[in-house]
Amino acid sequence: MKAKHKELRICIISRRFQILSRASDHGFIWTVAKGLAQLGHQVTVISFSSPINQFQIERDQVTAYFLNDEGSRFKRTSFEESVYQIFLDLHKQKPFDLVHSLDSSGLKIAKNKKNLQLAFAFDIEATQISQIFAILGMQQETIRGLLTTAVALVYKFLTTYFGSDKELLKYADAIFVTHPQQRVMLERYYFYPDFHIYSVPYGVDVGDLTPKDKSLELKKNLNLPENSLISITISDMTDINELQNILMAFEKVAIKKPNAYLVIIGNGPLFHKVENLVYSYALGNKVILTGALKNSELMDYIVISDVFVNLSSRSTGFEPAQIEAMAQKKIIIGSEVSPLSNVVEDAVDGFLIRPADVDSLSNLLIEIFSGSLPNEEIGEKARQKVLEIFDAQKMILTVNSSYQKIIANKRL
């Protein structure tokens, strides 16, 4: 697997990190880290916590430090400061060539990269650009809506750019993006050189995404009839508007399709408000709020579903559960202003709508549940798209190539 390239000392930083499950916020990290190690690089990962609850883990030729787990001396300090301190300790022992921070946790290291003599890359998630996409996604196609959106965009851009993003971009030798809109926005509005922007199709480890059978037992536990038609969506319940639009659409669906059900997976600060919304739309017996699920349980819910809805525009990366759903041949309904719009071809291997377009969502769900669309064909094409794009080996080689270029072209 080794190729001709400079072998590097690499440090990957991310507050959220899992090594035991695909269905996690950054399920691809361990795959990438392991692959880079197999190419001959020395890879270290710094993160907050893991299910193992162990400070230091060595596996697959990768060393990982979890700063809030058993044995860590960093529990009483902020994660950002802890990252900086442990990095300095490790860097003194043997200097790193490159640091890749998937969020803003590594900013203090980036500010000192010149003295530390290393290259530094951030993921787009380290910036606040996702908030811009969120506003675009909620735009209403009316004069008032357009004006409101324009004002909100200008305000959000100015506050996030001058509040944090300008400084972060100043110290970045490179920014990793997952879709073209992010690249264009960085170059056109944030004045970040395209030469230092790298596109990598982050996703999940697709090595074991074989189609699975539906669990009749889970349907029974949820009191769902065998012939039920199920839509699922996942939410951190921090934005009431996203879920309200889905519930408004499903209110119409429930009238025309009595055997249709909506399952909302997740928990968050607005859980009780969402619960109240469900009852206000008289959907108490049509909507199931599961609360937080274990990663091991999530797949069962995806498998029993017919449609996977994700209208969130806040994500700047591909959601692992969403990619899992495509691999399981589910019909995907996504936001046309999210990264998914660069994976899904509308009406071919999924559907793209504007998140605020309630009528389009309800009509589309009714058509899917009525069988008037080629559901099986769309699901099969979705699976093939995932297997084609999210090839782990291709992703590792792309990241490796990007790292080599970043080292060669790092900014002074």
N, C-alpha and C positions, 0 to 999 in steps of 0.2 A: 504493500500500500504506500510505502515511502516513495517520494518523488524528489527531484532535484530542486531544492529550495533552501533558504537560510533557516536553520533551526533556531527557534526563538524561545525566550522565557516570557510566557504570557500570563497575565492576571485578568480574570473575568470577575466583574463585580455586579451583584444584583441583590437587592433586598429580598425579593421573592424567588425562591428556588426550591425545586423538588427533585429528588433523585429516585423516587420509588414508584412514580405513577406518571402516565402520559397525560392524564387529564388535569393539568396544573397550569398556573399562570405562565410559567416559562418552561414548559415541558421539553423544549428543544435543547436547552442549555447543556444538559449532561451528554446528550448525543453529540453535540458540537465539540464539547471539551474532550470527550473520549476520542473522537475522530482526530482531533488535532494532536492529541498525545500519540496516537498510532502513526501519525505522520512524522513523528520524531521531536515534536515540540514538548517543552516542559510547561505543563498547564496547572495553574493554581486558581481555585475559585474561592471567593469571599462572599458570604451571604449571612442572612439573619438567623434562620432556624431551619431545621429539617425534621421530618417525622421520627428520625432515629434518636434525636435529642443528644447528640454527641458533638463536642467542640471540633474535633479533627477527624476527618475520614479520608482514607486512601483507598481508591478503587479505580480499576480500569486505567491505571497509570496517571490518575488525576488526584491531586491533593485538594481537599475542600475544608474550609474553616467556617463554622457556623457560630457567630459571635454571641448569640443569646442562649446557647445550649449548654448542657452539663459539662463542666470543666473549663468554661471560658472565664477569663478574668475581665471581660469587657462588658458584663451585664449592666453595670451601673452608669455607663457612659452612653451618649447618643450613638446611633448606628453609624452616622457619618464620621464622627470623631473616632470611633472604634475602627472603622475601615482604614482610616488614615494611619492610626497607630500601628495596627498589625501589618499594614503594608510596609511601613518604614522598617519594622523589625525584619520582615522577610527580604526586603530590598537590600538591606545592609548585609545580610548573610550571602545573598547572591542576586545581583541586580537584574531587574526585569527589563525586557526590551520594549514591551507594549502592554498597555492597560486598556481593557474594553469594559466600560461601565454601561450597563443596560438601562440604568436610571441615573438620577443625579447624585447618587451616593458617593461617587468618586470625585466630585468636584474639587475638593481640597487637594487631592493628589494632582489633578489637572493643573491647578494654579501653580504648582511647584514642579511641573514636568521639566522645565528647563534645568533647574538645579539637580533634579533626579536623573536627567539625561535619558528620557524615554519618550516614546510616542503615545498619544492618548486618543482614544476613540469613544464617542458616546453613541448610544442608540437614540433614535428620534423620540423614544419614550421619555428621555431625560428632559426634553423640552415641554412646553405647554401647548404645543400645536394641536394636540387632540381636542382642546377646548374650542379651538377655531372650527374644527370639523363638526363638533357637537352643535354649534350655533348654525352652521350651514345646513345640518340635517333637520333642524326644526323650523326651517324657513317656510312661511306660508305664501302661496302664489297669489297674493293680493298686493295692491299698492301700499297699504298700511303695513302688511307683513314684510314686504321688501324693504321699506324704510326702517322699520324696527330692526330687521336683521342687519342692515348696513350700519346703523348706529351701534348695535351690540358688537359687531365685528371690529369696528374701529376701536371701541373702548377696550375690548378684550385683547386685541393685538397690542395696543400701546401699553397696557398694564402688564401683560405677560412678557413682552419683548424687553421693555426697559426695567421691569421688575426682576427678571432672572435670566431670560433666554439670551440676551445680548452678551452677558458675561460668560455664560456657559459656552456659547459658540466661539467666543474669542479664544478660548483655551483648547478647543477641539481640533486635533489634526485631521479628524474624519468624523462623519456622521453616517450611521447605517440607517437606511430607510427600507420600508417593505413595499411601498407602492409609488407609482409615478407622481400622484398628486402631492405627496409629501416632498418629493424631490423638487418639483416645480415651485412649491411654496417656499422652501428653504432658499432657493436661488433667487426667485423673483422678489419676494417680500422681506426676507431676512438677510439678503445680500450675502449668502454663504456660497463660496465658490463650488460650482458643479464638479470641478476636478477632485474635490475632497468628499464627495458624496458617493456612498457605495450602496447598491441595491442587493439585498439578500432576501430570498423568499422564506423567511422564518416560518416554521410550522412545527409539527410534531413528528416523533419517530413513527414512521408508517410501516415499520417492519411487521407488525402483528395486527393489522386492521382488516382481518378476514371478516366477511359478513357473519353476523351472529343471529340466532333465532330469538324471536320475541319471547319474553317471559310472561306466560299466562298467570303465573303466581303473583307477579308484581301488579298486574291489572286487577287481580282479585283482591289484593291487599288495599288497592286504591279504590275499591268498589266501582270499578269500571267494567261495563259489559264487554264481552269478547269482540263485538262488532263496533266498538267505539273508535272514533276518529280523533287522533290526538295531536295537538300542536304543543310544542314545548318552547320555552324561552328561558334564558338564564340572566339573572340581574343581581347587581350588588345593592340594589334598592337605595341609590343615592340621588336618582333623578326621577321624580314622579311623572314627568311628562312622557318619557319613553314608554312606561308601562300603561299610563292612562290611554295613550293612543291605541295600544294593542287591545286593551280592555274594551274601548269604545268600538273598535272593529269587531271584536269577538261577540259583542252584544248582538250585532246583526246576524252573525254566523249562527249563533245558538238558536235563533228563531227559525231559520231555514233548515238547519241541520241539527235536530234534537240529539243525535248521538255524537255530536262534536264536543270535545273537552279541551281545555287549556291548562297546561301544567306550568307553573312558574317556579323555577328552581333558584334558591338563593336566600340570603338574609341581609339585613342592613338597617341603617338608622330609620328608614321610612317604611319598615315592614308593616306596622300597624296602619299607616295611611293607605298603603296598598290594599290591605285587608278591608278597610272601610270602603275603598273604591269598588272592590269586588261586590260588596253587598249593595252599594248604591246603584250599581248597574244590574241588580237582581241576578247575579251570576254565582250565587253562593253554592249551587249544586253543579255548576259547570266549570268552575275554576278550582284547581288544587294548588295550594301554596305549600311546598314541601319544606321550606326553610333550608338551612345549610345541609348539604349532602357530603358524605365522604366521597373521595375521588373514586373509590372502588364501586360506589353505588351509581355514580353518574352515568356510566355506560349503559346500565340496564334501562334507565329512563330514556336515553337516546334511542335504544333499540326498539322500545315499544311505541315510539312516536311515528307519526306519518310526516309531520312537517316540523322543521326547526326554524324558529323565527329569531333573528338578531338584528334589531334596528338601531342598535347603539352606534353612534358616530364618534364616541370618545376613544375607542380603541385605536392604537396606532400599530397594532400587530395582529396577526391572525390568531383567532381564538382556537385553542386546541379542541375544545368540545365541538365547535362548529366544523372543524376539519374532520373530526371523528364522525360527525353526522353525515357529512358528504361521503365519507368512506363507507358508511352503512347504507348508502343509497337513499337517504332521506331527501325530501324536497326542501331546499333552502330558500328562505325569504330574507334578504338582507338589505342593508341601506346602500343606496347608490352613491353615497358620499363617504363610505367606509372603505378600508383596505379590501374588503370582500369584493368590491366592484371590479377589482383587477384579477380576481380568481373566477368569479361566476360570470358567465355570458348569459345575459337576460333572456329568459324563455328557451334556453338551450340546455343548460345544466343547473338551473336555479332561476330565481327571480329577484330583481332589484327594484325597489320603490323608494320614494322619499318618505322618511320616517313619519312626517306629519300628515301624510295622505291616508287618512282613515278609510275612505271609501275604496281606494285601490286595494288596501290590505284585506278588507272584508270580502270584496268581490273575488279576489284571488283565492282566498281560503275556501270560499263556497265552490268555486270552479274545481279546485283540487279535490275537495271532498265529494264532489258530484261525479268525479271520474271523467269529466269532459276534456281533461288535459292528458297528454301521454306521460303519466306519472312514472311508470316503470322505466321508460326510455330516458327521462330526465334524471332519475335517480342513478341509473347505470352510467350515464355520462358524467355525473357529478363524481362518482367513485373513480372513474378513469382519470378525470382531471386531477384529483388529489394524488393519485399514485404517480402521475406524470410530473406534477410540480414539486411535491414535497418528498423528493428523493433524498434521503439522508446523506448518501455519498456525494451527490451533487452539491448539497448545501455546505458540507464540510470543505470540499475543494474550493467552492466560491469564497467562503470565509478565509481560508488559508491564502488564496490569491490576493484577497483584499488586504489582509494583514501585511503581506510582503510589499504591496504597493504603498501602504501607509508608512511603513518603516523607511522606504526609499524616498518618499515625498513629504515627510513630516514638516509641518510649518515651523518657522523659527520664532 
